Amino acid sequence: MTGAADLTLLHTSPVHVPVFDALRDRDHPGAVLRHMVVPGLLDRARERGPESVVPDLCGLLGEAGGPVLVTCSTLGAVAEALAPAVGAPVLRVDRPMAAEAVRTGPRIAVLATVASTAGPTAELLAEEAAGREVSVAVHLVDGAWELFEAGDTDGYLAAVAGAADAVTGADVIVLAQASMAGAAGLVRTPVPVLSSPRPGLAAALRLGERPPG
């Protein structure tokens, strides 16, 4: 047995807080989640590139005092790279999903609603493939992010699900952003559709497990 894990989650939208709390309650009772919500990080990263938020990320990750799960796919790579500097484990939420995707099949379709996520997700899949031959096709779901920003969650998820159902020639479909996870339950395609919150939270909590005293 291990002790209950403590984990800090860094979000760029408040909509993620209840999603991860619900996953904790269902799958990891007793785990303690601390949420940091900083919407401005994504806005700046989209305008100036992810490297522009490194100083802020250093401060936020250092304040956590322990393992951190970064739920924004745009910031995941730069955040993970800062782990040695802040002296704590940092996991991007989409890494476990990416590992599952490359195990599932070589033809991977990536759906994203923010263009700044596409490059980092494709790079992550290549990294997780570790030399295995994979092909990655990225599809941007036009107009979906505007629905998300307007608070139309149902419309947003329906747009993502529709885009997933339209994918052809893929062994697996990856939903690049945590905000897209709810669309997995709406799709009709027989192709496996992977989302990041559940496997990401499980993996991050394992980083924080402590042996009984």
C-alpha positions as CSV (number, residue, x, y, z in Angstrom):
1,M,0.0,0.0,0.0
2,T,1.1,3.6,-0.6
3,G,0.1,6.8,1.1
4,A,-2.5,9.2,-0.4
5,A,-0.8,11.2,-3.1
6,D,-0.7,15.0,-3.2
7,L,-0.6,16.6,-6.6
8,T,-0.7,20.2,-8.0
9,L,-2.4,20.7,-11.3
10,L,-1.6,23.7,-13.5
11,H,-4.5,24.7,-15.7
12,T,-5.1,27.5,-18.2
13,S,-8.9,27.2,-17.9
14,P,-11.1,26.8,-14.9
15,V,-13.3,24.3,-16.7
16,H,-10.7,21.6,-16.0
17,V,-11.0,21.8,-12.2
18,P,-14.3,19.8,-11.9
19,V,-13.2,17.4,-14.5
20,F,-10.1,16.3,-12.6
21,D,-11.8,16.5,-9.3
22,A,-14.5,14.1,-10.6
23,L,-11.8,11.7,-11.9
24,R,-10.1,11.8,-8.5
25,D,-13.3,11.0,-6.7
26,R,-14.0,8.1,-9.0
27,D,-10.6,6.6,-9.5
28,H,-8.3,7.9,-6.7
29,P,-10.2,8.5,-3.5
30,G,-8.0,10.0,-0.8
31,A,-5.7,11.8,-3.3
32,V,-5.3,15.5,-2.6
33,L,-5.4,17.8,-5.7
34,R,-4.4,21.4,-5.6
35,H,-5.4,23.5,-8.6
36,M,-3.6,26.5,-10.0
37,V,-5.6,28.2,-12.8
38,V,-3.7,30.8,-14.9
39,P,-5.6,31.6,-18.2
40,G,-3.1,34.2,-19.3
41,L,-0.4,31.7,-19.9
42,L,-2.1,30.1,-22.9
43,D,-3.1,33.5,-24.3
44,R,0.5,34.7,-24.2
45,A,1.9,31.3,-25.5
46,R,-0.4,31.5,-28.5
47,E,0.6,35.0,-29.3
48,R,4.4,34.8,-28.6
49,G,5.2,31.1,-28.4
50,P,5.5,28.8,-25.4
51,E,9.0,29.9,-24.5
52,S,7.6,33.3,-23.7
53,V,6.0,32.0,-20.5
54,V,9.0,30.1,-19.1
55,P,9.8,32.6,-16.4
56,D,6.2,32.5,-15.1
57,L,6.2,28.7,-15.3
58,C,9.4,28.5,-13.3
59,G,7.7,30.5,-10.5
60,L,4.5,28.5,-10.6
61,L,6.1,25.1,-10.7
62,G,8.5,26.1,-7.9
63,E,5.6,27.2,-5.7
64,A,4.0,23.8,-6.0
65,G,6.6,22.1,-3.8
66,G,6.0,18.7,-5.3
67,P,4.8,16.9,-8.4
68,V,2.9,18.9,-11.0
69,L,0.5,17.9,-13.8
70,V,0.3,20.5,-16.5
71,T,-3.0,20.1,-18.3
72,C,-2.4,22.6,-21.1
73,S,-0.9,20.7,-24.1
74,T,0.6,23.9,-25.6
75,L,2.7,24.4,-22.5
76,G,3.4,20.8,-21.7
77,A,6.8,20.4,-23.3
78,V,8.4,23.6,-21.9
79,A,7.0,22.8,-18.5
80,E,8.4,19.3,-18.4
81,A,11.8,20.7,-19.5
82,L,11.8,22.9,-16.3
83,A,11.6,20.0,-13.9
84,P,15.3,19.9,-13.1
85,A,15.4,23.6,-12.5
86,V,12.4,23.5,-10.1
87,G,13.5,20.3,-8.4
88,A,10.1,18.5,-8.7
89,P,8.5,16.0,-11.2
90,V,6.5,17.7,-13.9
91,L,4.3,15.7,-16.2
92,R,2.4,17.0,-19.3
93,V,-1.1,15.5,-19.2
94,D,-1.0,14.2,-22.7
95,R,2.2,12.1,-22.4
96,P,0.5,8.9,-21.2
97,M,-2.2,9.3,-23.9
98,A,0.6,9.6,-26.5
99,A,2.3,6.5,-25.3
100,E,-1.0,4.6,-25.6
101,A,-1.6,6.0,-29.1
102,V,1.7,4.7,-30.5
103,R,1.1,1.3,-29.0
104,T,-2.4,1.2,-30.6
105,G,-1.3,1.7,-34.2
106,P,1.1,3.5,-36.6
107,R,-1.5,5.7,-38.3
108,I,-2.4,8.4,-35.8
109,A,-4.9,11.2,-36.3
110,V,-4.6,14.2,-34.0
111,L,-7.5,16.5,-33.5
112,A,-6.8,19.9,-32.0
113,T,-9.0,23.0,-31.5
114,V,-6.0,25.4,-30.9
115,A,-3.3,25.6,-33.6
116,S,-0.6,26.1,-31.0
117,T,-1.2,22.5,-29.7
118,A,-0.6,20.8,-33.0
119,G,3.2,21.0,-33.2
120,P,3.8,20.0,-29.5
121,T,1.5,17.1,-29.8
122,A,3.1,15.8,-33.0
123,E,6.5,16.1,-31.5
124,L,5.4,14.2,-28.4
125,L,4.0,11.4,-30.4
126,A,7.3,11.1,-32.3
127,E,9.2,11.1,-29.0
128,E,7.0,8.4,-27.6
129,A,7.3,6.3,-30.8
130,A,11.0,6.1,-30.0
131,G,12.1,5.2,-33.5
132,R,9.0,3.2,-34.4
133,E,7.5,4.1,-37.8
134,V,4.4,6.3,-37.2
135,S,2.5,8.7,-39.4
136,V,0.7,11.6,-37.7
137,A,-2.0,13.6,-39.4
138,V,-3.1,16.7,-37.6
139,H,-6.7,18.1,-38.1
140,L,-7.6,21.5,-36.7
141,V,-11.3,21.6,-35.8
142,D,-12.3,24.9,-37.3
143,G,-14.5,27.1,-35.2
144,A,-14.5,24.8,-32.2
145,W,-12.3,27.0,-30.0
146,E,-14.6,30.0,-30.4
147,L,-17.4,27.9,-29.1
148,F,-15.3,26.9,-26.1
149,E,-14.4,30.5,-25.4
150,A,-18.1,31.5,-25.6
151,G,-19.0,28.9,-23.0
152,D,-20.8,26.6,-25.4
153,T,-19.4,23.4,-24.1
154,D,-22.0,21.2,-25.8
155,G,-21.4,22.8,-29.2
156,Y,-17.6,22.5,-28.7
157,L,-17.7,18.8,-27.9
158,A,-20.2,18.1,-30.7
159,A,-17.8,19.8,-33.2
160,V,-14.9,17.7,-31.9
161,A,-17.0,14.5,-32.1
162,G,-18.1,15.3,-35.6
163,A,-14.5,15.9,-36.7
164,A,-13.5,12.5,-35.1
165,D,-16.3,10.7,-37.0
166,A,-15.0,12.3,-40.3
167,V,-11.5,10.9,-39.8
168,T,-10.5,8.1,-42.3
169,G,-7.4,6.0,-42.7
170,A,-6.4,6.1,-39.0
171,D,-5.7,3.3,-36.4
172,V,-6.3,5.7,-33.5
173,I,-7.6,9.2,-32.9
174,V,-5.9,11.5,-30.3
175,L,-7.8,14.4,-28.8
176,A,-4.9,16.8,-28.3
177,Q,-6.4,19.0,-25.5
178,A,-7.8,18.0,-22.1
179,S,-10.8,20.2,-22.9
180,M,-11.8,17.8,-25.7
181,A,-12.1,14.7,-23.5
182,G,-15.9,14.8,-23.3
183,A,-16.2,14.3,-27.0
184,A,-14.9,10.7,-26.7
185,G,-18.3,9.7,-25.4
186,L,-20.1,11.2,-28.4
187,V,-18.3,9.7,-31.3
188,R,-19.7,7.0,-33.6
189,T,-16.5,6.0,-35.3
190,P,-15.2,2.5,-34.6
191,V,-11.6,3.9,-34.4
192,P,-10.3,4.1,-30.8
193,V,-10.5,7.7,-29.6
194,L,-8.0,8.7,-26.8
195,S,-8.2,11.6,-24.4
196,S,-5.7,12.7,-21.8
197,P,-7.3,13.5,-18.4
198,R,-7.8,10.1,-17.0
199,P,-4.4,8.5,-17.9
200,G,-2.6,11.7,-17.2
201,L,-4.0,12.0,-13.7
202,A,-3.2,8.4,-12.9
203,A,0.4,8.7,-14.1
204,A,0.9,12.0,-12.2
205,L,-0.5,10.6,-9.0
206,R,2.0,7.7,-9.2
207,L,4.8,10.3,-9.2
208,G,3.5,11.6,-5.9
209,E,2.9,8.2,-4.2
210,R,4.8,7.9,-0.9
211,P,5.5,4.8,1.1
212,P,3.7,4.3,4.4
213,G,5.6,5.8,7.3
